[in-house]
Amino acid sequence: MKRLHVHISVENLQDSVRFYSAVFAAEPSVLHPDYAKWMLDDPRVNFAISQRGSKVGLDHLGIQAETPEELAELGNRLEAAALPHVAQPGSTCCYARSDKHWSVDPSGIPWESFHTLESIPTYGAPVLNILNQPSGGEGCGCPSVPGKTSSCC
């Protein structure tokens, strides 16, 4: 079963952790000095916040697959719809190694489909753009959209 993913860039991680812990009635399942994540079953969501984004607010949305087969289905949907799309097998981002597919909606909001393979001790890898070309800078392995600013992961 898939899980909705929401990632928000925040100004103050400590204050935001306190707020979202109260909203969700749960402490984060992952907590680092620059990143926190709640894996909730009610509602079924992977909700992440970080201080690493270029702008406070919505960073990106996505769908977390539980199996490689679910992820392949999500990637096939993007290809069949002829949407902007880049695959990132073995991506390192947000303290995890994952296989991913990225796209952007018509308003320029990045969408990430991913299957997490394992936890890792670092935040991320060099940033790529949607055409799978290095865009310079460090951050997570999120493809940026040419002409748009995003540091999602």
Backbone hydrogen bonds in HBPLUS format (Angstrom, degrees):
<---DONOR---> <-ACCEPTOR-->    atom                        ^
c    i                          cat <-CA-CA->   ^        H-A-AA   ^      H-
h    n   atom  resd res      DA  || num        DHA   H-A  angle D-A-AA Bond
n    s   type  num  typ     dist DA aas  dist angle  dist       angle   num
A0003-ARG N   A0064-GLN O   2.97 MM  61  5.03 149.2  2.07 138.8 148.1     1
A0064-GLN N   A0003-ARG O   2.72 MM  61  5.03 172.2  1.73 160.6 161.3     2
A0046-ASN N   A0004-LEU O   2.72 MM  42  6.12 158.3  1.77 160.1 167.8     3
A0005-HIS N   A0062-GLY O   2.78 MM  57  4.61 156.3  1.84 133.0 127.0     4
A0062-GLY N   A0005-HIS O   2.79 MM  57  4.61 131.4  2.03 145.3 138.8     5
A0006-VAL N   A0046-ASN O   3.02 MM  40  6.44 155.3  2.08 151.0 156.0     6
A0048-ALA N   A0006-VAL O   2.83 MM  42  6.19 171.0  1.84 165.6 168.8     7
A0007-HIS N   A0060-HIS O   3.00 MM  53  5.40 155.4  2.06 171.9 164.9     8
A0059-ASP N   A0007-HIS O   2.83 MM  52  5.46 159.4  1.88 148.9 151.0     9
A0060-HIS N   A0007-HIS O   3.27 MM  53  5.40 157.2  2.33 137.4 140.6    10
A0008-ILE N   A0048-ALA O   2.95 MM  40  6.40 157.4  2.00 148.1 152.3    11
A0050-SER N   A0008-ILE O   3.09 MM  42  6.61 143.2  2.23 150.7 157.6    12
A0009-SER N   A0057-GLY O   2.81 MM  48  5.20 160.8  1.85 163.6 157.8    13
A0057-GLY N   A0009-SER O   2.92 MM  48  5.20 161.7  1.95 135.4 139.4    14
A0010-VAL N   A0050-SER O   2.77 MM  40  5.85 164.4  1.79 155.7 160.8    15
A0016-SER N   A0012-ASN O   3.02 MM   4  6.14 157.5  2.07 149.7 156.9    16
A0017-VAL N   A0013-LEU O   2.76 MM   4  5.95 154.9  1.82 157.9 164.4    17
A0018-ARG N   A0014-GLN O   3.12 MM   4  6.35 162.4  2.15 148.0 152.2    18
A0019-PHE N   A0015-ASP O   3.00 MM   4  6.27 159.9  2.04 146.8 152.3    19
A0020-TYR N   A0016-SER O   2.88 MM   4  6.04 175.5  1.88 160.0 159.0    20
A0021-SER N   A0017-VAL O   2.88 MM   4  5.79 150.9  1.96 145.6 153.8    21
A0022-ALA N   A0018-ARG O   3.17 MM   4  6.33 148.6  2.27 140.6 147.9    22
A0022-ALA N   A0019-PHE O   3.10 MM   3  5.31 122.6  2.44 100.3 114.1    23
A0023-VAL N   A0019-PHE O   2.96 MM   4  6.31 159.8  2.00 151.2 157.5    24
A0024-PHE N   A0020-TYR O   2.89 MM   4  5.94 165.5  1.91 147.8 151.4    25
A0025-ALA N   A0021-SER O   2.83 MM   4  5.49 116.0  2.25 129.0 143.7    26
A0026-ALA N   A0021-SER O   3.07 MM   5  5.03 140.9  2.23 134.1 143.5    27
A0025-ALA N   A0022-ALA O   3.32 MM   3  4.93 141.4  2.48  90.3 101.1    28
A0029-SER N   A0037-LYS O   2.74 MM   8  5.87 136.1  1.93 146.8 160.7    29
A0030-VAL N   A0037-LYS O   3.17 MM   7  5.07 152.4  2.25 144.0 144.8    30
A0037-LYS N   A0030-VAL O   2.88 MM   7  5.07 150.8  1.96 146.2 146.9    31
A0032-HIS N   A0035-TYR O   2.72 MM   3  5.00 164.7  1.75 168.8 164.9    32
A0035-TYR N   A0032-HIS O   3.29 MM   3  5.00 161.9  2.33 103.0 108.3    33
A0051-GLN N   A0034-ASP O   3.14 MM  17  5.40 152.7  2.21 137.0 139.6    34
A0036-ALA N   A0049-ILE O   2.98 MM  13  5.41 155.6  2.04 153.9 154.9    35
A0049-ILE N   A0036-ALA O   2.90 MM  13  5.41 158.0  1.95 154.3 158.9    36
A0038-TRP N   A0047-PHE O   2.81 MM   9  5.19 161.7  1.84 151.3 157.3    37
A0047-PHE N   A0038-TRP O   2.93 MM   9  5.19 158.0  1.98 158.2 158.6    38
A0040-LEU N   A0045-VAL O   2.90 MM   5  5.30 158.0  1.95 173.2 167.7    39
A0045-VAL N   A0040-LEU O   3.08 MM   5  5.30 141.1  2.24 122.7 133.8    40
A0045-VAL N   A0043-PRO O   2.91 MM   2  5.77 107.2  2.45 117.8 101.5    41
A0061-LEU N   A0110-PRO O   3.14 MM  49  6.50 166.1  2.16 161.1 161.2    42
A0112-GLU N   A0061-LEU O   2.89 MM  51  6.32 150.9  1.98 140.2 149.1    43
A0063-ILE N   A0112-GLU O   2.83 MM  49  6.40 143.9  1.96 148.9 159.9    44
A0114-PHE N   A0063-ILE O   3.10 MM  51  6.64 153.1  2.18 154.2 160.6    45
A0065-ALA N   A0114-PHE O   2.71 MM  49  5.82 164.6  1.73 160.7 165.6    46
A0071-LEU N   A0067-THR O   3.17 MM   4  6.51 159.8  2.22 149.8 155.0    47
A0072-ALA N   A0068-PRO O   2.91 MM   4  6.16 156.8  1.97 147.0 153.3    48
A0073-GLU N   A0069-GLU O   3.00 MM   4  6.26 154.3  2.07 146.3 152.9    49
A0074-LEU N   A0070-GLU O   3.06 MM   4  6.39 155.0  2.12 147.6 153.8    50
A0075-GLY N   A0071-LEU O   2.92 MM   4  6.23 161.5  1.96 155.7 160.6    51
A0076-ASN N   A0072-ALA O   2.87 MM   4  6.07 155.1  1.93 149.1 156.1    52
A0077-ARG N   A0073-GLU O   3.04 MM   4  6.31 146.4  2.15 144.3 152.8    53
A0078-LEU N   A0074-LEU O   3.27 MM   4  6.64 155.4  2.33 147.7 152.7    54
A0079-GLU N   A0075-GLY O   3.09 MM   4  6.41 163.5  2.12 152.0 156.3    55
A0080-ALA N   A0076-ASN O   2.87 MM   4  5.99 161.2  1.90 149.6 155.0    56
A0081-ALA N   A0077-ARG O   3.05 MM   4  6.19 144.3  2.18 142.8 151.5    57
A0083-LEU N   A0078-LEU O   3.22 MM   5  5.58 177.7  2.23 159.1 159.3    58
A0082-ALA N   A0079-GLU O   3.06 MM   3  5.06 158.1  2.11 104.2 110.7    59
A0086-VAL N   A0102-TRP O   3.05 MM  16  5.33 144.9  2.18 141.8 148.4    60
A0102-TRP N   A0086-VAL O   2.86 MM  16  5.33 160.1  1.90 152.7 159.4    61
A0088-GLN N   A0100-LYS O   2.75 MM  12  4.86 168.6  1.76 138.0 138.2    62
A0100-LYS N   A0088-GLN O   2.97 MM  12  4.86 147.8  2.07 113.7 123.7    63
A0091-SER N   A0098-SER O   2.68 MM   7  5.21 123.4  1.99 169.9 162.7    64
A0098-SER N   A0091-SER O   2.79 MM   7  5.21 157.1  1.84 149.6 157.2    65
A0093-CYS N   A0096-ALA O   2.83 MM   3  5.42 165.1  1.85 165.9 168.5    66
A0096-ALA N   A0093-CYS O   3.00 MM   3  5.42 136.1  2.20 109.6 121.5    67
A0094-CYS N   A0123-TYR O   2.48 MM  29  4.70 106.8  2.00 150.4 161.9    68
A0095-TYR N   A0123-TYR O   3.34 MM  28  4.58 153.4  2.41 106.2 113.6    69
A0120-ILE N   A0095-TYR O   2.97 MM  25  4.95 164.9  1.99 111.6 113.3    70
A0097-ARG N   A0118-GLU O   2.80 MM  21  5.38 161.5  1.83 157.5 162.1    71
A0117-LEU N   A0097-ARG O   2.73 MM  20  5.56 163.2  1.76 153.0 157.9    72
A0118-GLU N   A0097-ARG O   3.27 MM  21  5.38 151.7  2.36 142.3 145.7    73
A0099-ASP N   A0115-HIS O   3.07 MM  16  5.40 157.7  2.12 150.4 150.3    74
A0115-HIS N   A0099-ASP O   2.91 MM  16  5.40 152.3  1.99 155.4 162.9    75
A0101-HIS N   A0113-SER O   2.75 MM  12  5.07 146.1  1.87 152.3 157.6    76
A0113-SER N   A0101-HIS O   2.79 MM  12  5.07 167.1  1.80 161.8 164.5    77
A0103-SER N   A0111-TRP O   2.92 MM   8  5.20 149.5  2.01 149.6 156.3    78
A0111-TRP N   A0103-SER O   2.78 MM   8  5.20 168.3  1.80 145.3 144.6    79
A0105-ASP N   A0109-ILE O   2.97 MM   4  5.39 160.1  2.01 140.5 144.2    80
A0108-GLY N   A0105-ASP O   2.83 MM   3  5.31 165.8  1.85 123.4 127.8    81
A0135-SER N   A0127-VAL O   3.31 MM   8  6.08 170.4  2.32 140.0 139.8    82
A0144-SER N   A0128-LEU O   2.55 MM  16  6.18 136.4  1.73 130.4 141.3    83
A0129-ASN N   A0133-GLN O   2.87 MM   4  5.44 144.4  1.99 140.5 151.6    84
A0132-ASN N   A0129-ASN O   2.69 MM   3  5.23 151.8  1.76 129.6 131.1    85
A0130-ILE N   A0144-SER O   2.56 MM  14  5.53 139.0  1.72 169.6 160.1    86
A0148-LYS N   A0145-VAL O   2.83 MM   3  5.27 160.3  1.87 148.3 147.1    87
